[in-house]
Amino acid sequence: MKLILGNKNYSSWSIRPWLLMTYFDIKFDEKIIKLFTPEMLTEMHGDCPANKVPALIDGDIHVWDSLAICEYINENYIDGKGWPSDIKQKTKARSVVCEMHSGFFGIRNELPMNLRCPVTIVKNEQLSEQALNDIKRICDIWFECLTHNHNKNGFLFSEFSIADAMFFPVVSRFQTYAITVTASQKTVINQYMNQMLNLPAFLQWKESALKEVEVIDADER
């Protein structure tokens, strides 16, 4: 099985299935494609049908799009552990994941993932109304999930799930840009972020990311 990824320093979509697969100790090879280079499309040919990363090749099966890969792994390799077992929680998890997958363009455009970037304080007045609304909505999602139903283990739905993997790039952004969190939510959200940022799987990814030398100007502030 092979997972095709973009630059680990920048590729927020690539880290999502990689984190899920690594957390659950699934063995796979990886291929890194340097994004926005003259060779990018040539290297993607045959592996990435949409000319985007990530993509997964498992025998004669090709899967592209980060969420589709997570669903494929969930169904075929981890016995459904990627979602909560409770139907209400599973439905809620799928809903917030799809919300993440299809929205939050203010954060995406204004606060790119960049693991090499030193902590850079971004004040509210530097962000658009859309980005501020995105931040508020994400904080509300996290706080509600983390405080609902006596959440025991500190993940969004108690156990690590696809939801945590899909929201991870936002955790990274919140740290990089020192995003302000409402005082009433701060303790809970900071605990969640600390847990995610210290996951062995992420620390492994970050170690590789920090060794990269390529620079994507659009993702530098």
PAKOL-409567 format. One record per residue (C-alpha): residue in three letters; x, y, z negated. Coordinates in nm, 3 decimals. Each point is the difference from the previous one (the first is absolute). Layout:
<badrens>
badren residuo->ALA&px->X&py->Y&pz->Z;
...
</badrens>
This chain:
<badrens>
badren residuo->MET&px->0.000&py->0.000&pz->0.000;
badren residuo->LYS&px->0.134&py->0.344&pz->0.095;
badren residuo->LEU&px->-0.110&py->0.344&pz->-0.114;
badren residuo->ILE&px->0.088&py->0.292&pz->0.227;
badren residuo->LEU&px->0.055&py->0.323&pz->-0.190;
badren residuo->GLY&px->0.099&py->0.361&pz->0.051;
badren residuo->ASN&px->0.268&py->0.190&pz->-0.190;
badren residuo->LYS&px->-0.038&py->-0.094&pz->-0.365;
badren residuo->ASN&px->0.068&py->0.354&pz->-0.116;
badren residuo->TYR&px->-0.297&py->0.141&pz->0.189;
badren residuo->SER&px->-0.242&py->-0.269&pz->0.117;
badren residuo->SER&px->-0.294&py->0.016&pz->-0.238;
badren residuo->TRP&px->-0.201&py->-0.246&pz->0.208;
badren residuo->SER&px->0.282&py->-0.257&pz->0.006;
badren residuo->ILE&px->0.046&py->-0.013&pz->-0.376;
badren residuo->ARG&px->-0.362&py->-0.103&pz->-0.060;
badren residuo->PRO&px->0.003&py->-0.360&pz->0.132;
badren residuo->TRP&px->0.369&py->-0.038&pz->-0.091;
badren residuo->LEU&px->-0.079&py->0.079&pz->-0.363;
badren residuo->LEU&px->-0.291&py->-0.244&pz->-0.009;
badren residuo->MET&px->0.201&py->-0.280&pz->0.157;
badren residuo->THR&px->0.303&py->0.059&pz->-0.219;
badren residuo->TYR&px->-0.203&py->0.029&pz->-0.319;
badren residuo->PHE&px->-0.155&py->-0.341&pz->0.069;
badren residuo->ASP&px->0.338&py->-0.147&pz->0.095;
badren residuo->ILE&px->-0.087&py->-0.083&pz->0.358;
badren residuo->LYS&px->0.303&py->-0.083&pz->0.211;
badren residuo->PHE&px->0.040&py->0.195&pz->0.322;
badren residuo->ASP&px->0.260&py->0.152&pz->0.227;
badren residuo->GLU&px->-0.007&py->0.369&pz->0.076;
badren residuo->LYS&px->0.088&py->0.209&pz->0.301;
badren residuo->ILE&px->0.059&py->0.372&pz->-0.046;
badren residuo->ILE&px->-0.081&py->0.230&pz->0.290;
badren residuo->LYS&px->0.144&py->0.350&pz->-0.019;
badren residuo->LEU&px->-0.295&py->0.230&pz->0.057;
badren residuo->PHE&px->-0.005&py->0.290&pz->0.246;
badren residuo->THR&px->0.314&py->-0.108&pz->0.182;
badren residuo->PRO&px->0.040&py->-0.057&pz->0.376;
badren residuo->GLU&px->0.021&py->-0.375&pz->-0.065;
badren residuo->MET&px->-0.313&py->-0.022&pz->-0.214;
badren residuo->LEU&px->-0.252&py->-0.109&pz->0.265;
badren residuo->THR&px->0.243&py->-0.250&pz->0.151;
badren residuo->GLU&px->0.057&py->-0.159&pz->-0.340;
badren residuo->MET&px->-0.375&py->-0.010&pz->-0.065;
badren residuo->HIS&px->-0.079&py->-0.168&pz->0.331;
badren residuo->GLY&px->-0.144&py->-0.346&pz->-0.051;
badren residuo->ASP&px->-0.018&py->0.036&pz->-0.377;
badren residuo->CYS&px->-0.218&py->0.308&pz->-0.059;
badren residuo->PRO&px->-0.305&py->0.001&pz->0.231;
badren residuo->ALA&px->-0.106&py->0.350&pz->-0.109;
badren residuo->ASN&px->0.356&py->0.134&pz->0.013;
badren residuo->LYS&px->-0.020&py->0.064&pz->-0.371;
badren residuo->VAL&px->0.136&py->-0.162&pz->-0.315;
badren residuo->PRO&px->-0.052&py->-0.214&pz->-0.194;
badren residuo->ALA&px->-0.076&py->-0.317&pz->0.190;
badren residuo->LEU&px->0.014&py->-0.364&pz->-0.109;
badren residuo->ILE&px->0.092&py->-0.304&pz->0.206;
badren residuo->ASP&px->-0.089&py->-0.337&pz->-0.149;
badren residuo->GLY&px->0.061&py->-0.273&pz->0.257;
badren residuo->ASP&px->-0.228&py->0.083&pz->0.292;
badren residuo->ILE&px->-0.208&py->0.240&pz->-0.208;
badren residuo->HIS&px->0.057&py->0.375&pz->0.031;
badren residuo->VAL&px->-0.153&py->0.240&pz->-0.252;
badren residuo->TRP&px->0.040&py->0.376&pz->0.015;
badren residuo->ASP&px->-0.123&py->0.277&pz->-0.228;
badren residuo->SER&px->0.099&py->-0.004&pz->-0.367;
badren residuo->LEU&px->-0.343&py->-0.084&pz->-0.138;
badren residuo->ALA&px->-0.056&py->-0.278&pz->0.254;
badren residuo->ILE&px->0.334&py->-0.151&pz->-0.101;
badren residuo->CYS&px->-0.094&py->0.018&pz->-0.369;
badren residuo->GLU&px->-0.331&py->-0.173&pz->0.072;
badren residuo->TYR&px->0.174&py->-0.270&pz->0.202;
badren residuo->ILE&px->0.248&py->-0.065&pz->-0.281;
badren residuo->ASN&px->-0.280&py->-0.002&pz->-0.255;
badren residuo->GLU&px->-0.200&py->-0.259&pz->0.191;
badren residuo->ASN&px->0.283&py->-0.227&pz->0.107;
badren residuo->TYR&px->0.277&py->0.024&pz->-0.259;
badren residuo->ILE&px->-0.118&py->0.118&pz->-0.342;
badren residuo->ASP&px->-0.339&py->-0.170&pz->-0.044;
badren residuo->GLY&px->-0.196&py->0.323&pz->-0.011;
badren residuo->LYS&px->0.205&py->0.151&pz->-0.285;
badren residuo->GLY&px->0.037&py->0.321&pz->0.196;
badren residuo->TRP&px->-0.349&py->0.105&pz->-0.113;
badren residuo->PRO&px->-0.175&py->-0.017&pz->-0.338;
badren residuo->SER&px->-0.206&py->-0.316&pz->-0.049;
badren residuo->ASP&px->-0.302&py->0.186&pz->-0.136;
badren residuo->ILE&px->-0.228&py->0.096&pz->0.291;
badren residuo->LYS&px->-0.074&py->0.349&pz->-0.132;
badren residuo->GLN&px->0.367&py->0.076&pz->-0.054;
badren residuo->LYS&px->0.093&py->-0.157&pz->0.334;
badren residuo->THR&px->-0.254&py->0.221&pz->0.178;
badren residuo->LYS&px->0.128&py->0.307&pz->-0.178;
badren residuo->ALA&px->0.362&py->-0.092&pz->0.077;
badren residuo->ARG&px->-0.078&py->-0.045&pz->0.369;
badren residuo->SER&px->-0.184&py->0.331&pz->0.007;
badren residuo->VAL&px->0.282&py->0.205&pz->-0.150;
badren residuo->VAL&px->0.255&py->-0.179&pz->0.219;
badren residuo->CYS&px->-0.197&py->0.083&pz->0.314;
badren residuo->GLU&px->-0.031&py->0.358&pz->-0.123;
badren residuo->MET&px->0.378&py->0.012&pz->-0.033;
badren residuo->HIS&px->0.052&py->-0.169&pz->0.334;
badren residuo->SER&px->-0.218&py->0.238&pz->0.197;
badren residuo->GLY&px->0.037&py->0.332&pz->-0.178;
badren residuo->PHE&px->0.206&py->0.236&pz->-0.213;
badren residuo->PHE&px->0.155&py->0.174&pz->0.299;
badren residuo->GLY&px->0.089&py->0.308&pz->-0.202;
badren residuo->ILE&px->0.244&py->-0.196&pz->-0.213;
badren residuo->ARG&px->0.128&py->-0.198&pz->0.296;
badren residuo->ASN&px->0.078&py->0.312&pz->0.201;
badren residuo->GLU&px->0.129&py->0.229&pz->-0.275;
badren residuo->LEU&px->0.175&py->-0.242&pz->-0.237;
badren residuo->PRO&px->0.183&py->-0.266&pz->0.203;
badren residuo->MET&px->0.148&py->-0.301&pz->-0.174;
badren residuo->ASN&px->0.374&py->0.051&pz->-0.037;
badren residuo->LEU&px->0.176&py->-0.211&pz->-0.262;
badren residuo->ARG&px->0.334&py->0.179&pz->0.042;
badren residuo->CYS&px->-0.153&py->0.339&pz->-0.070;
badren residuo->PRO&px->0.085&py->0.132&pz->-0.348;
badren residuo->VAL&px->-0.296&py->0.098&pz->-0.213;
badren residuo->THR&px->-0.138&py->0.315&pz->0.158;
badren residuo->ILE&px->-0.268&py->0.187&pz->-0.193;
badren residuo->VAL&px->-0.283&py->0.089&pz->0.235;
badren residuo->LYS&px->-0.241&py->0.250&pz->-0.148;
badren residuo->ASN&px->-0.372&py->-0.004&pz->0.074;
badren residuo->GLU&px->0.021&py->0.327&pz->0.191;
badren residuo->GLN&px->0.240&py->-0.165&pz->0.245;
badren residuo->LEU&px->-0.260&py->-0.259&pz->0.100;
badren residuo->SER&px->-0.310&py->0.023&pz->0.214;
badren residuo->GLU&px->-0.348&py->-0.040&pz->-0.143;
badren residuo->GLN&px->-0.021&py->-0.338&pz->0.172;
badren residuo->ALA&px->0.318&py->-0.123&pz->-0.170;
badren residuo->LEU&px->-0.119&py->0.124&pz->-0.339;
badren residuo->ASN&px->-0.333&py->-0.176&pz->0.049;
badren residuo->ASP&px->0.188&py->-0.317&pz->0.095;
badren residuo->ILE&px->0.206&py->0.017&pz->-0.319;
badren residuo->LYS&px->-0.308&py->0.050&pz->-0.215;
badren residuo->ARG&px->-0.185&py->-0.288&pz->0.164;
badren residuo->ILE&px->0.295&py->-0.238&pz->-0.035;
badren residuo->CYS&px->0.045&py->0.092&pz->-0.365;
badren residuo->ASP&px->-0.370&py->-0.061&pz->-0.061;
badren residuo->ILE&px->0.021&py->-0.342&pz->0.169;
badren residuo->TRP&px->0.304&py->-0.101&pz->-0.202;
badren residuo->PHE&px->-0.137&py->0.126&pz->-0.330;
badren residuo->GLU&px->-0.335&py->-0.171&pz->0.049;
badren residuo->CYS&px->0.160&py->-0.331&pz->0.101;
badren residuo->LEU&px->0.258&py->0.008&pz->-0.279;
badren residuo->THR&px->-0.249&py->0.079&pz->-0.276;
badren residuo->HIS&px->-0.287&py->-0.218&pz->0.122;
badren residuo->ASN&px->-0.096&py->-0.325&pz->-0.166;
badren residuo->HIS&px->0.290&py->-0.011&pz->-0.245;
badren residuo->ASN&px->0.268&py->-0.023&pz->0.268;
badren residuo->LYS&px->0.266&py->-0.218&pz->-0.166;
badren residuo->ASN&px->0.313&py->-0.008&pz->0.211;
badren residuo->GLY&px->0.037&py->0.354&pz->0.128;
badren residuo->PHE&px->-0.075&py->-0.059&pz->0.368;
badren residuo->LEU&px->-0.302&py->0.152&pz->0.175;
badren residuo->PHE&px->-0.202&py->-0.318&pz->-0.039;
badren residuo->SER&px->0.186&py->-0.152&pz->-0.296;
badren residuo->GLU&px->0.212&py->-0.236&pz->0.214;
badren residuo->PHE&px->0.223&py->0.122&pz->0.283;
badren residuo->SER&px->-0.207&py->0.009&pz->0.318;
badren residuo->ILE&px->-0.018&py->0.129&pz->0.355;
badren residuo->ALA&px->-0.134&py->0.322&pz->-0.152;
badren residuo->ASP&px->0.328&py->0.063&pz->-0.182;
badren residuo->ALA&px->0.201&py->-0.078&pz->0.313;
badren residuo->MET&px->-0.210&py->0.233&pz->0.213;
badren residuo->PHE&px->0.019&py->0.289&pz->-0.246;
badren residuo->PHE&px->0.370&py->-0.042&pz->-0.072;
badren residuo->PRO&px->0.122&py->0.263&pz->0.251;
badren residuo->VAL&px->-0.214&py->0.254&pz->-0.184;
badren residuo->VAL&px->0.165&py->-0.097&pz->-0.328;
badren residuo->SER&px->0.333&py->0.071&pz->0.166;
badren residuo->ARG&px->-0.119&py->0.334&pz->0.135;
badren residuo->PHE&px->-0.138&py->0.106&pz->-0.337;
badren residuo->GLN&px->0.340&py->-0.066&pz->-0.154;
badren residuo->THR&px->0.206&py->0.161&pz->0.277;
badren residuo->TYR&px->-0.202&py->0.321&pz->0.005;
badren residuo->ALA&px->-0.077&py->0.015&pz->-0.374;
badren residuo->ILE&px->-0.373&py->0.022&pz->0.069;
badren residuo->THR&px->-0.202&py->0.159&pz->-0.277;
badren residuo->VAL&px->-0.254&py->-0.232&pz->-0.160;
badren residuo->THR&px->-0.293&py->0.119&pz->-0.211;
badren residuo->ALA&px->0.086&py->-0.009&pz->-0.369;
badren residuo->SER&px->-0.286&py->-0.237&pz->-0.085;
badren residuo->GLN&px->0.129&py->-0.254&pz->0.255;
badren residuo->LYS&px->0.373&py->0.056&pz->-0.033;
badren residuo->THR&px->0.090&py->-0.267&pz->-0.256;
badren residuo->VAL&px->-0.189&py->-0.279&pz->0.175;
badren residuo->ILE&px->0.127&py->0.092&pz->0.346;
badren residuo->ASN&px->0.360&py->0.045&pz->-0.115;
badren residuo->GLN&px->-0.006&py->-0.345&pz->-0.159;
badren residuo->TYR&px->-0.127&py->-0.148&pz->0.324;
badren residuo->MET&px->0.260&py->0.180&pz->0.208;
badren residuo->ASN&px->0.283&py->-0.107&pz->-0.231;
badren residuo->GLN&px->-0.112&py->-0.362&pz->0.023;
badren residuo->MET&px->-0.017&py->0.011&pz->0.378;
badren residuo->LEU&px->0.331&py->0.182&pz->0.042;
badren residuo->ASN&px->0.174&py->-0.263&pz->-0.214;
badren residuo->LEU&px->-0.138&py->-0.303&pz->0.179;
badren residuo->PRO&px->0.294&py->-0.228&pz->0.093;
badren residuo->ALA&px->-0.142&py->-0.022&pz->0.353;
badren residuo->PHE&px->0.006&py->0.378&pz->0.043;
badren residuo->LEU&px->0.347&py->0.033&pz->-0.152;
badren residuo->GLN&px->0.121&py->-0.251&pz->0.259;
badren residuo->TRP&px->-0.159&py->0.203&pz->0.281;
badren residuo->LYS&px->0.140&py->0.326&pz->-0.138;
badren residuo->GLU&px->0.352&py->-0.141&pz->-0.020;
badren residuo->SER&px->-0.011&py->-0.071&pz->0.372;
badren residuo->ALA&px->-0.167&py->0.333&pz->0.079;
badren residuo->LEU&px->0.271&py->0.202&pz->-0.173;
badren residuo->LYS&px->0.266&py->-0.166&pz->0.214;
badren residuo->GLU&px->-0.158&py->0.122&pz->0.323;
badren residuo->VAL&px->0.166&py->0.294&pz->0.170;
badren residuo->GLU&px->-0.257&py->0.083&pz->0.267;
badren residuo->VAL&px->-0.185&py->0.331&pz->-0.038;
badren residuo->ILE&px->-0.350&py->0.072&pz->0.128;
badren residuo->ASP&px->-0.018&py->0.377&pz->-0.002;
badren residuo->ALA&px->-0.380&py->0.013&pz->-0.012;
badren residuo->ASP&px->0.003&py->-0.186&pz->-0.331;
badren residuo->GLU&px->0.253&py->0.226&pz->-0.168;
badren residuo->ARG&px->-0.112&py->0.301&pz->-0.204;
</badrens>
